[in-house]
């Protein structure tokens, strides 16, 4: 039996609000980040990630540095019920990413 990959889902406001505000290069890189998360959202293949605390306990964030600016892609992992999935709830510069995630959770 093969490896079970995670389904990737985007919160509707990520598409509507976050992506239009991101630099074009980061919008293009979203596909790469989704692929990394679909393989293993806990161990993100060279892209730093960490568990969040406080109001966002249970969520994780990819740490993305681009053009000397810190961005965060905030997501939650669901192991059950099947299928395993990752829901991306925000993608923005550091502080706005966490503020948006708190509003959307």
FIDRENBA-71519 format. One record per atom (N, C-alpha, C, O): residue number from 1; residue in three letters; chain; atom name; y, x, z. Coordinates in steps of 0.02 Angstrom, whole numbers, plus 50000, padded with zeros to 5 digits. Example, Ala and Ser with C-alpha at 12.3 -4.5 7.8 and 13.67 -1.06 7.14 Angstrom:
2
{1,Ala,A,N,{49716,50660,50390}};
{1,Ala,A,CA,{49775,50615,50390}};
{1,Ala,A,C,{49835,50660,50390}};
{1,Ala,A,O,{49834,50712,50423}};
{2,Ser,A,N,{49888,50642,50354}};
{2,Ser,A,CA,{49947,50684,50357}};
{2,Ser,A,C,{50002,50645,50394}};
{2,Ser,A,O,{50057,50670,50402}};
END
This chain:
105
{1,Unk,A,N,{49940,50042,50000}};
{1,Unk,A,CA,{50000,50000,50000}};
{1,Unk,A,C,{50062,50044,50000}};
{1,Unk,A,O,{50066,50092,50038}};
{2,Unk,A,N,{50110,50028,49958}};
{2,Unk,A,CA,{50170,50069,49949}};
{2,Unk,A,C,{50220,50060,50006}};
{2,Unk,A,O,{50212,50017,50049}};
{3,Unk,A,N,{50271,50101,50003}};
{3,Unk,A,CA,{50325,50098,50053}};
{3,Unk,A,C,{50364,50033,50042}};
{3,Unk,A,O,{50380,50015,49985}};
{4,Unk,A,N,{50378,50000,50097}};
{4,Unk,A,CA,{50419,49939,50093}};
{4,Unk,A,C,{50492,49959,50096}};
{4,Unk,A,O,{50514,49990,50145}};
{5,Unk,A,N,{50528,49942,50046}};
{5,Unk,A,CA,{50600,49956,50045}};
{5,Unk,A,C,{50638,49898,50077}};
{5,Unk,A,O,{50612,49843,50082}};
{6,Unk,A,N,{50698,49913,50096}};
{6,Unk,A,CA,{50742,49862,50126}};
{6,Unk,A,C,{50782,49829,50070}};
{6,Unk,A,O,{50806,49862,50024}};
{7,Unk,A,N,{50788,49763,50075}};
{7,Unk,A,CA,{50834,49727,50030}};
{7,Unk,A,C,{50905,49741,50054}};
{7,Unk,A,O,{50917,49747,50115}};
{8,Unk,A,N,{50951,49746,50008}};
{8,Unk,A,CA,{51021,49758,50025}};
{8,Unk,A,C,{51061,49695,50009}};
{8,Unk,A,O,{51057,49669,49953}};
{9,Unk,A,N,{51100,49673,50057}};
{9,Unk,A,CA,{51144,49615,50047}};
{9,Unk,A,C,{51215,49635,50066}};
{9,Unk,A,O,{51225,49673,50114}};
{10,Unk,A,N,{51263,49611,50029}};
{10,Unk,A,CA,{51333,49623,50044}};
{10,Unk,A,C,{51364,49560,50073}};
{10,Unk,A,O,{51356,49506,50045}};
{11,Unk,A,N,{51398,49566,50128}};
{11,Unk,A,CA,{51438,49511,50154}};
{11,Unk,A,C,{51487,49491,50099}};
{11,Unk,A,O,{51514,49535,50065}};
{12,Unk,A,N,{51498,49427,50089}};
{12,Unk,A,CA,{51541,49405,50033}};
{12,Unk,A,C,{51612,49435,50037}};
{12,Unk,A,O,{51642,49445,49985}};
{13,Unk,A,N,{51638,49449,50096}};
{13,Unk,A,CA,{51705,49478,50101}};
{13,Unk,A,C,{51707,49552,50083}};
{13,Unk,A,O,{51760,49579,50068}};
{14,Unk,A,N,{51649,49585,50084}};
{14,Unk,A,CA,{51647,49655,50060}};
{14,Unk,A,C,{51665,49655,49986}};
{14,Unk,A,O,{51706,49695,49964}};
{15,Unk,A,N,{51635,49610,49948}};
{15,Unk,A,CA,{51649,49605,49877}};
{15,Unk,A,C,{51720,49581,49864}};
{15,Unk,A,O,{51755,49608,49821}};
{16,Unk,A,N,{51742,49530,49901}};
{16,Unk,A,CA,{51808,49500,49889}};
{16,Unk,A,C,{51866,49543,49913}};
{16,Unk,A,O,{51916,49551,49878}};
{17,Unk,A,N,{51860,49570,49973}};
{17,Unk,A,CA,{51917,49604,50006}};
{17,Unk,A,C,{51912,49680,50008}};
{17,Unk,A,O,{51961,49714,49996}};
{18,Unk,A,N,{51853,49706,50023}};
{18,Unk,A,CA,{51847,49778,50035}};
{18,Unk,A,C,{51846,49818,49970}};
{18,Unk,A,O,{51884,49866,49963}};
{19,Unk,A,N,{51803,49799,49924}};
{19,Unk,A,CA,{51794,49840,49863}};
{19,Unk,A,C,{51858,49846,49822}};
{19,Unk,A,O,{51873,49901,49798}};
{20,Unk,A,N,{51897,49793,49813}};
{20,Unk,A,CA,{51959,49801,49773}};
{20,Unk,A,C,{52008,49851,49804}};
{20,Unk,A,O,{52049,49881,49768}};
{21,Unk,A,N,{52005,49861,49870}};
{21,Unk,A,CA,{52051,49907,49903}};
{21,Unk,A,C,{52027,49979,49904}};
{21,Unk,A,O,{52065,50024,49922}};
{22,Unk,A,N,{51964,49991,49885}};
{22,Unk,A,CA,{51937,50059,49886}};
{22,Unk,A,C,{51955,50097,49823}};
{22,Unk,A,O,{51964,50067,49770}};
{23,Unk,A,N,{51960,50164,49829}};
{23,Unk,A,CA,{51969,50204,49768}};
{23,Unk,A,C,{51910,50193,49720}};
{23,Unk,A,O,{51854,50179,49742}};
{24,Unk,A,N,{51922,50199,49657}};
{24,Unk,A,CA,{51872,50187,49606}};
{24,Unk,A,C,{51808,50228,49618}};
{24,Unk,A,O,{51753,50203,49609}};
{25,Unk,A,N,{51816,50291,49638}};
{25,Unk,A,CA,{51758,50334,49649}};
{25,Unk,A,C,{51713,50306,49704}};
{25,Unk,A,O,{51651,50308,49697}};
{26,Unk,A,N,{51742,50280,49757}};
{26,Unk,A,CA,{51701,50252,49811}};
{26,Unk,A,C,{51668,50187,49789}};
{26,Unk,A,O,{51611,50173,49809}};
{27,Unk,A,N,{51702,50147,49749}};
{27,Unk,A,CA,{51671,50086,49723}};
{27,Unk,A,C,{51610,50105,49682}};
{27,Unk,A,O,{51557,50072,49687}};
{28,Unk,A,N,{51616,50157,49640}};
{28,Unk,A,CA,{51559,50179,49600}};
{28,Unk,A,C,{51503,50206,49645}};
{28,Unk,A,O,{51444,50195,49631}};
{29,Unk,A,N,{51521,50240,49699}};
{29,Unk,A,CA,{51471,50269,49744}};
{29,Unk,A,C,{51434,50217,49785}};
{29,Unk,A,O,{51382,50232,49815}};
{30,Unk,A,N,{51459,50156,49788}};
{30,Unk,A,CA,{51426,50103,49827}};
{30,Unk,A,C,{51353,50096,49806}};
{30,Unk,A,O,{51310,50085,49848}};
{31,Unk,A,N,{51339,50103,49742}};
{31,Unk,A,CA,{51269,50097,49719}};
{31,Unk,A,C,{51226,50151,49751}};
{31,Unk,A,O,{51170,50138,49772}};
{32,Unk,A,N,{51253,50212,49755}};
{32,Unk,A,CA,{51216,50267,49787}};
{32,Unk,A,C,{51204,50251,49861}};
{32,Unk,A,O,{51149,50262,49886}};
{33,Unk,A,N,{51254,50226,49895}};
{33,Unk,A,CA,{51246,50210,49966}};
{33,Unk,A,C,{51194,50154,49976}};
{33,Unk,A,O,{51155,50156,50023}};
{34,Unk,A,N,{51195,50106,49931}};
{34,Unk,A,CA,{51146,50051,49936}};
{34,Unk,A,C,{51075,50078,49925}};
{34,Unk,A,O,{51029,50057,49959}};
{35,Unk,A,N,{51067,50125,49879}};
{35,Unk,A,CA,{51001,50154,49867}};
{35,Unk,A,C,{50976,50192,49928}};
{35,Unk,A,O,{50918,50186,49947}};
{36,Unk,A,N,{51020,50231,49959}};
{36,Unk,A,CA,{51002,50269,50018}};
{36,Unk,A,C,{50981,50221,50074}};
{36,Unk,A,O,{50930,50232,50107}};
{37,Unk,A,N,{51020,50168,50084}};
{37,Unk,A,CA,{51004,50120,50137}};
{37,Unk,A,C,{50940,50082,50122}};
{37,Unk,A,O,{50903,50065,50169}};
{38,Unk,A,N,{50925,50069,50059}};
{38,Unk,A,CA,{50864,50032,50042}};
{38,Unk,A,C,{50802,50073,50057}};
{38,Unk,A,O,{50749,50045,50072}};
{39,Unk,A,N,{50807,50139,50054}};
{39,Unk,A,CA,{50749,50182,50069}};
{39,Unk,A,C,{50737,50189,50143}};
{39,Unk,A,O,{50681,50182,50167}};
{40,Unk,A,N,{50790,50204,50181}};
{40,Unk,A,CA,{50783,50211,50254}};
{40,Unk,A,C,{50853,50207,50286}};
{40,Unk,A,O,{50889,50257,50287}};
{41,Unk,A,N,{50872,50150,50311}};
{41,Unk,A,CA,{50939,50142,50340}};
{41,Unk,A,C,{50948,50178,50407}};
{41,Unk,A,O,{51004,50182,50433}};
{42,Unk,A,N,{50893,50203,50436}};
{42,Unk,A,CA,{50897,50239,50499}};
{42,Unk,A,C,{50910,50314,50487}};
{42,Unk,A,O,{50946,50346,50526}};
{43,Unk,A,N,{50882,50341,50434}};
{43,Unk,A,CA,{50888,50413,50417}};
{43,Unk,A,C,{50915,50415,50346}};
{43,Unk,A,O,{50878,50406,50298}};
{44,Unk,A,N,{50980,50427,50340}};
{44,Unk,A,CA,{51016,50413,50278}};
{44,Unk,A,C,{51026,50473,50232}};
{44,Unk,A,O,{51079,50482,50202}};
{45,Unk,A,N,{50975,50515,50225}};
{45,Unk,A,CA,{50971,50567,50174}};
{45,Unk,A,C,{51035,50607,50163}};
{45,Unk,A,O,{51064,50606,50109}};
{46,Unk,A,N,{51058,50642,50214}};
{46,Unk,A,CA,{51116,50686,50206}};
{46,Unk,A,C,{51184,50652,50213}};
{46,Unk,A,O,{51235,50686,50214}};
{47,Unk,A,N,{51185,50587,50218}};
{47,Unk,A,CA,{51248,50551,50232}};
{47,Unk,A,C,{51247,50536,50306}};
{47,Unk,A,O,{51203,50500,50330}};
{48,Unk,A,N,{51295,50563,50343}};
{48,Unk,A,CA,{51295,50552,50415}};
{48,Unk,A,C,{51301,50478,50430}};
{48,Unk,A,O,{51339,50441,50398}};
{49,Unk,A,N,{51263,50456,50480}};
{49,Unk,A,CA,{51266,50387,50503}};
{49,Unk,A,C,{51256,50387,50578}};
{49,Unk,A,O,{51228,50434,50607}};
{50,Unk,A,N,{51277,50333,50610}};
{50,Unk,A,CA,{51269,50329,50682}};
{50,Unk,A,C,{51267,50256,50705}};
{50,Unk,A,O,{51291,50211,50670}};
{51,Unk,A,N,{51236,50247,50764}};
{51,Unk,A,CA,{51235,50181,50795}};
{51,Unk,A,C,{51304,50167,50824}};
{51,Unk,A,O,{51338,50212,50848}};
{52,Unk,A,N,{51324,50104,50822}};
{52,Unk,A,CA,{51388,50085,50850}};
{52,Unk,A,C,{51379,50057,50920}};
{52,Unk,A,O,{51323,50038,50940}};
{53,Unk,A,N,{51433,50056,50958}};
{53,Unk,A,CA,{51431,50033,51027}};
{53,Unk,A,C,{51482,49978,51037}};
{53,Unk,A,O,{51517,49958,50990}};
{54,Unk,A,N,{51485,49953,51098}};
{54,Unk,A,CA,{51534,49901,51114}};
{54,Unk,A,C,{51520,49837,51077}};
{54,Unk,A,O,{51463,49814,51073}};
{55,Unk,A,N,{51574,49808,51049}};
{55,Unk,A,CA,{51568,49744,51013}};
{55,Unk,A,C,{51522,49748,50953}};
{55,Unk,A,O,{51495,49698,50930}};
{56,Unk,A,N,{51512,49808,50927}};
{56,Unk,A,CA,{51470,49817,50867}};
{56,Unk,A,C,{51402,49847,50883}};
{56,Unk,A,O,{51369,49875,50839}};
{57,Unk,A,N,{51381,49841,50946}};
{57,Unk,A,CA,{51314,49865,50964}};
{57,Unk,A,C,{51263,49828,50921}};
{57,Unk,A,O,{51267,49767,50911}};
{58,Unk,A,N,{51214,49865,50894}};
{58,Unk,A,CA,{51164,49836,50850}};
{58,Unk,A,C,{51180,49849,50777}};
{58,Unk,A,O,{51139,49835,50733}};
{59,Unk,A,N,{51239,49875,50763}};
{59,Unk,A,CA,{51260,49893,50696}};
{59,Unk,A,C,{51260,49968,50689}};
{59,Unk,A,O,{51258,50005,50739}};
{60,Unk,A,N,{51262,49992,50627}};
{60,Unk,A,CA,{51266,50063,50612}};
{60,Unk,A,C,{51323,50073,50562}};
{60,Unk,A,O,{51347,50025,50531}};
{61,Unk,A,N,{51344,50136,50554}};
{61,Unk,A,CA,{51396,50152,50505}};
{61,Unk,A,C,{51378,50216,50468}};
{61,Unk,A,O,{51356,50265,50498}};
{62,Unk,A,N,{51388,50215,50402}};
{62,Unk,A,CA,{51387,50276,50363}};
{62,Unk,A,C,{51455,50308,50370}};
{62,Unk,A,O,{51506,50274,50367}};
{63,Unk,A,N,{51456,50374,50379}};
{63,Unk,A,CA,{51518,50412,50385}};
{63,Unk,A,C,{51532,50444,50317}};
{63,Unk,A,O,{51496,50489,50296}};
{64,Unk,A,N,{51583,50420,50283}};
{64,Unk,A,CA,{51598,50442,50215}};
{64,Unk,A,C,{51667,50474,50215}};
{64,Unk,A,O,{51717,50442,50230}};
{65,Unk,A,N,{51669,50538,50197}};
{65,Unk,A,CA,{51732,50574,50192}};
{65,Unk,A,C,{51749,50580,50118}};
{65,Unk,A,O,{51708,50604,50079}};
{66,Unk,A,N,{51808,50557,50099}};
{66,Unk,A,CA,{51830,50562,50030}};
{66,Unk,A,C,{51904,50577,50028}};
{66,Unk,A,O,{51944,50541,50057}};
{67,Unk,A,N,{51923,50630,49993}};
{67,Unk,A,CA,{51992,50649,49984}};
{67,Unk,A,C,{52029,50656,50051}};
{67,Unk,A,O,{52086,50634,50058}};
{68,Unk,A,N,{51995,50688,50098}};
{68,Unk,A,CA,{52022,50699,50166}};
{68,Unk,A,C,{52036,50636,50205}};
{68,Unk,A,O,{52077,50636,50251}};
{69,Unk,A,N,{52003,50581,50188}};
{69,Unk,A,CA,{52009,50518,50224}};
{69,Unk,A,C,{51939,50497,50245}};
{69,Unk,A,O,{51891,50501,50207}};
{70,Unk,A,N,{51933,50474,50308}};
{70,Unk,A,CA,{51870,50450,50333}};
{70,Unk,A,C,{51860,50376,50318}};
{70,Unk,A,O,{51902,50335,50336}};
{71,Unk,A,N,{51805,50360,50286}};
{71,Unk,A,CA,{51786,50291,50272}};
{71,Unk,A,C,{51722,50275,50310}};
{71,Unk,A,O,{51684,50320,50327}};
{72,Unk,A,N,{51712,50211,50324}};
{72,Unk,A,CA,{51650,50189,50357}};
{72,Unk,A,C,{51622,50130,50319}};
{72,Unk,A,O,{51658,50084,50298}};
{73,Unk,A,N,{51556,50131,50310}};
{73,Unk,A,CA,{51519,50075,50282}};
{73,Unk,A,C,{51477,50049,50340}};
{73,Unk,A,O,{51430,50082,50361}};
{74,Unk,A,N,{51494,49990,50365}};
{74,Unk,A,CA,{51462,49963,50424}};
{74,Unk,A,C,{51407,49914,50403}};
{74,Unk,A,O,{51417,49871,50360}};
{75,Unk,A,N,{51349,49921,50434}};
{75,Unk,A,CA,{51292,49880,50415}};
{75,Unk,A,C,{51247,49864,50474}};
{75,Unk,A,O,{51251,49896,50527}};
{76,Unk,A,N,{51205,49814,50464}};
{76,Unk,A,CA,{51156,49795,50514}};
{76,Unk,A,C,{51087,49794,50481}};
{76,Unk,A,O,{51080,49772,50424}};
{77,Unk,A,N,{51038,49817,50518}};
{77,Unk,A,CA,{50969,49820,50494}};
{77,Unk,A,C,{50930,49763,50525}};
{77,Unk,A,O,{50933,49751,50585}};
{78,Unk,A,N,{50894,49727,50483}};
{78,Unk,A,CA,{50851,49673,50506}};
{78,Unk,A,C,{50779,49690,50487}};
{78,Unk,A,O,{50762,49690,50428}};
{79,Unk,A,N,{50738,49704,50536}};
{79,Unk,A,CA,{50667,49720,50524}};
{79,Unk,A,C,{50626,49656,50518}};
{79,Unk,A,O,{50577,49654,50481}};
{80,Unk,A,N,{50646,49605,50555}};
{80,Unk,A,CA,{50610,49541,50555}};
{80,Unk,A,C,{50661,49485,50553}};
{80,Unk,A,O,{50717,49495,50577}};
{81,Unk,A,N,{50646,49427,50526}};
{81,Unk,A,CA,{50584,49412,50491}};
{81,Unk,A,C,{50584,49446,50423}};
{81,Unk,A,O,{50636,49467,50397}};
{82,Unk,A,N,{50525,49452,50394}};
{82,Unk,A,CA,{50518,49482,50328}};
{82,Unk,A,C,{50559,49442,50277}};
{82,Unk,A,O,{50565,49381,50286}};
{83,Unk,A,N,{50585,49471,50227}};
{83,Unk,A,CA,{50582,49542,50210}};
{83,Unk,A,C,{50632,49584,50250}};
{83,Unk,A,O,{50683,49558,50273}};
{84,Unk,A,N,{50615,49648,50258}};
{84,Unk,A,CA,{50662,49693,50292}};
{84,Unk,A,C,{50725,49697,50249}};
{84,Unk,A,O,{50721,49701,50188}};
{85,Unk,A,N,{50783,49697,50283}};
{85,Unk,A,CA,{50846,49698,50245}};
{85,Unk,A,C,{50902,49733,50283}};
{85,Unk,A,O,{50899,49741,50344}};
{86,Unk,A,N,{50952,49752,50245}};
{86,Unk,A,CA,{51013,49782,50271}};
{86,Unk,A,C,{51070,49739,50246}};
{86,Unk,A,O,{51076,49725,50186}};
{87,Unk,A,N,{51114,49719,50292}};
{87,Unk,A,CA,{51173,49681,50273}};
{87,Unk,A,C,{51234,49725,50285}};
{87,Unk,A,O,{51248,49746,50341}};
{88,Unk,A,N,{51270,49738,50232}};
{88,Unk,A,CA,{51332,49777,50235}};
{88,Unk,A,C,{51389,49729,50251}};
{88,Unk,A,O,{51401,49682,50213}};
{89,Unk,A,N,{51424,49741,50308}};
{89,Unk,A,CA,{51475,49693,50327}};
{89,Unk,A,C,{51546,49718,50317}};
{89,Unk,A,O,{51593,49678,50319}};
{90,Unk,A,N,{51555,49784,50307}};
{90,Unk,A,CA,{51623,49808,50290}};
{90,Unk,A,C,{51618,49878,50260}};
{90,Unk,A,O,{51571,49915,50273}};
{91,Unk,A,N,{51668,49894,50219}};
{91,Unk,A,CA,{51674,49959,50188}};
{91,Unk,A,C,{51748,49971,50177}};
{91,Unk,A,O,{51779,49942,50133}};
{92,Unk,A,N,{51776,50016,50219}};
{92,Unk,A,CA,{51849,50028,50217}};
{92,Unk,A,C,{51863,50093,50253}};
{92,Unk,A,O,{51818,50128,50277}};
{93,Unk,A,N,{51927,50110,50257}};
{93,Unk,A,CA,{51947,50168,50298}};
{93,Unk,A,C,{51924,50156,50369}};
{93,Unk,A,O,{51911,50099,50389}};
{94,Unk,A,N,{51919,50210,50407}};
{94,Unk,A,CA,{51888,50209,50474}};
{94,Unk,A,C,{51906,50149,50517}};
{94,Unk,A,O,{51863,50107,50531}};
{95,Unk,A,N,{51968,50144,50539}};
{95,Unk,A,CA,{51987,50090,50585}};
{95,Unk,A,C,{51982,50021,50554}};
{95,Unk,A,O,{51953,49976,50585}};
{96,Unk,A,N,{52008,50010,50493}};
{96,Unk,A,CA,{52001,49943,50463}};
{96,Unk,A,C,{51927,49923,50453}};
{96,Unk,A,O,{51911,49864,50459}};
{97,Unk,A,N,{51883,49970,50439}};
{97,Unk,A,CA,{51812,49953,50431}};
{97,Unk,A,C,{51784,49923,50494}};
{97,Unk,A,O,{51748,49873,50492}};
{98,Unk,A,N,{51801,49952,50551}};
{98,Unk,A,CA,{51775,49926,50615}};
{98,Unk,A,C,{51809,49860,50633}};
{98,Unk,A,O,{51777,49815,50660}};
{99,Unk,A,N,{51874,49853,50620}};
{99,Unk,A,CA,{51909,49790,50634}};
{99,Unk,A,C,{51879,49734,50592}};
{99,Unk,A,O,{51866,49679,50619}};
{100,Unk,A,N,{51867,49746,50528}};
{100,Unk,A,CA,{51838,49695,50485}};
{100,Unk,A,C,{51768,49678,50508}};
{100,Unk,A,O,{51748,49619,50508}};
{101,Unk,A,N,{51729,49728,50527}};
{101,Unk,A,CA,{51660,49716,50549}};
{101,Unk,A,C,{51659,49670,50611}};
{101,Unk,A,O,{51618,49625,50615}};
{102,Unk,A,N,{51705,49681,50657}};
{102,Unk,A,CA,{51707,49639,50717}};
{102,Unk,A,C,{51723,49567,50699}};
{102,Unk,A,O,{51696,49520,50729}};
{103,Unk,A,N,{51766,49556,50650}};
{103,Unk,A,CA,{51783,49488,50629}};
{103,Unk,A,C,{51727,49454,50591}};
{103,Unk,A,O,{51721,49392,50593}};
{104,Unk,A,N,{51685,49493,50558}};
{104,Unk,A,CA,{51634,49465,50514}};
{104,Unk,A,C,{51565,49458,50544}};
{104,Unk,A,O,{51521,49426,50515}};
{105,Unk,A,N,{51554,49488,50602}};
{105,Unk,A,CA,{51486,49489,50629}};
{105,Unk,A,C,{51462,49420,50651}};
{105,Unk,A,O,{51405,49414,50674}};
END
